[in-house]
Amino acid sequence: MRKTLLTASLLLLSATLSFGQKALVDQAWTLAKRTEKPDFKQARTSIQEALAGESAEDVKAWYVAGNIEQRYFEKENGQAQYGLKANEAEMYQALSNGYKYYRQAVALDTLPNEKGKVKPKYVKNIAKDLLANSDGYINGGVYYFNNQDYKKAYDMWNTFIEIRDLPFVDAKNLPADSIYAMLEYNAALAALNSGDRELTLQALLRAKGNGYEQNNVYKFLVGQYEIACDTTNLVALLNEGNTLFGTMDVTGTNPDGTTFTQKENYYSLRLINLYIAANEYDRAITTLNEVIGNDPENPELWNVKGQLLEAQNDIAGAIDCFNKALELNPKFALALGNMGRMYFNQAVEKNNELSEKITNTADFNAAKEAEVLPLYRQALPFYEKAHELDANEREYMVALRSIYYNLNDATNLKLIEMEMGF
């Protein structure tokens, strides 16, 4: 008898607990759906208490939890639409929380019943709410991005994209593909700013090929592969990027503020740099010549070729290339500096050669005057112009100091040393 009474007591207690849990869910539902003055604070307290107990496996409890957050979002968002003050942080957090609750509700609502059949009760309403508030995920991403909370910005935009792939969402009610393409790009930017490299790579690969800001997407991907030292994927991507964008016109700005238009050479130049790093100069030259053939009026390409020939000790060929770059753009500081270096280095080499051969001071000075100083004089105007265009480049100042010293130009030597802080 005692055993029977004990069992009966346990059953009674279980029924009481179950009833109490159901009451909490119903109470939360009632408090949140009031037309006037809904009590979201108490509704949340009640539903969380229910979810912490036996209602953790109750589909209605999860649906109510999600609906509470959706209703809170709609209330705050409605105020914002009418120009009234809204708590954006709480509003978007509610939208995010609601989605998570709804996903759990769908998981439980689509389980087969005791007869092995799936008869969802809440899925249609959930789909309706998600579509009705979908703009909130877009705006929430903007809100978090502007507040530099890039991970949450990514999560919001990613949720909008994720909703598209939910099997219970009606495709005919979805936005245009162009909206998704833009948000995939925005999500990639958010991931990139978050510093999460794995998430960034994943987001960029998703955005790759969707037609929106593709040149930027490829460039960001190049950066990720460079950071990861993933040469295999990097080379493949650079070749692909060069094929897709190599003939595209891009604009840039000269140091004097004027603009110029040239072919996109971002990918080809990085390919060339990879070949140079691997001492594959023939491949580098071949690739560069192909690029120059497509864009012969690009001074940057001629400058790069000059540097490549210089590295192979083809000084005459390098000078020809730097001259070509300056014909196309007389204010190209880098090419000016490179041309100055050609003559400067020759002057230094010739000076060293003479000092080894000639021991007599008078003879050395005479030879220097005849063979070394003319090279410094050739280098001088290039370095002076480069310094004028790029006054912060230390290399130009160091070279000018040495040239002025060797040419006994005390006035300009003093001026350049003052600029250098001597």
ZIRA-V483006 format. One record per backbone hydrogen bond with DSSP energy under -1.0 kcal/mol. CO is the residue of the C=O (numbers start at 0). NH is the residue of the N-H. Records with the same first field share a line. If there is no record, write none. Layout:
CO->NH, NH
This chain:
0->4
1->5
2->6
3->7
4->8
5->9
6->10
7->11
8->12
9->13
10->14
11->15
12->16
13->17
14->18
15->19
16->20
17->21
18->22
19->23
20->24
21->25
22->26
23->27
24->28
25->29
26->30
27->31
28->32
30->38
37->39
38->42
39->43
40->44
41->45
42->46
43->47
44->48
45->49
46->50
47->51
49->52, 54
52->55
53->56
54->57
57->61
58->62
59->63
60->64
61->65
62->66
63->67
64->68
65->69
66->70
67->71
68->72
69->73
70->74
71->75
72->76
73->77
74->78
75->79
76->80
77->81
78->83
79->82
85->87
86->90
87->91
88->92
89->93
90->94
91->95
92->96
93->97
94->98
95->99
96->100
97->101
98->102
99->103
100->104
101->105
102->106
103->107
104->108
105->109
107->110
112->115
116->112
121->125
122->126
123->127
124->128
125->129
126->130
127->131
128->132
130->133
132->135
133->136, 137
134->138
135->139
136->140
137->141
138->142
139->143
140->144
141->145
142->146
143->148
144->147
147->149
148->152
149->153
150->154
151->155
152->156
153->157
154->158
155->159
156->160
157->161
158->162
161->164
162->165
165->168
169->172
170->173
175->178, 179
176->180
177->181
178->182
179->183
180->184
181->185
182->186
183->187
184->188
185->189
186->190
187->191
188->192
189->193
194->196
195->199
196->200
197->201
198->202
199->203
200->204
201->205
202->206
203->207
206->209
212->216
213->217
214->218
215->219
216->220
217->221
218->222
219->223
220->224
221->225
222->226
223->227
224->229
228->230
229->233
230->234
231->235
232->236
233->237
234->238
235->239
236->240
237->241
238->242
239->243
240->244
241->245
244->247
247->263
249->261
251->259
253->256
257->253
259->251
261->249
264->268
265->269
266->270
267->271
268->272
269->273
270->274
271->275
272->276
273->277
274->279
275->278
278->280
279->283
280->284
281->285
282->286
283->287
284->288
285->289
286->290
287->291
288->292
289->293
290->294
294->297
297->301
298->302
299->303
300->304
301->305
302->306
303->307
304->308
305->309
306->310
308->313
309->312
312->314
313->317
314->318
315->319
316->320
317->321
318->322
319->323
320->324
321->325
322->326
323->327
324->328
328->331
330->332
331->335
332->336
333->337
334->338
335->339
336->340
337->341
338->342
339->343
340->344
341->345
342->346
343->347
344->348
345->349
346->350
347->351
348->352
349->353
350->354
351->355
352->356
353->357
359->363
360->364
361->365
362->366
363->367
364->368
365->369
366->370
367->371, 372
371->375
372->376
373->377
374->378
375->379
378->382
379->383
380->384
381->385
382->386
383->387
384->388
385->389
389->392
392->396
393->397
394->398
395->399
396->400
397->401
398->402
399->403
400->404
401->405
402->406
403->408
404->407
407->409
408->412
409->413
410->414
411->415
412->416
413->417
414->418
415->419
416->421
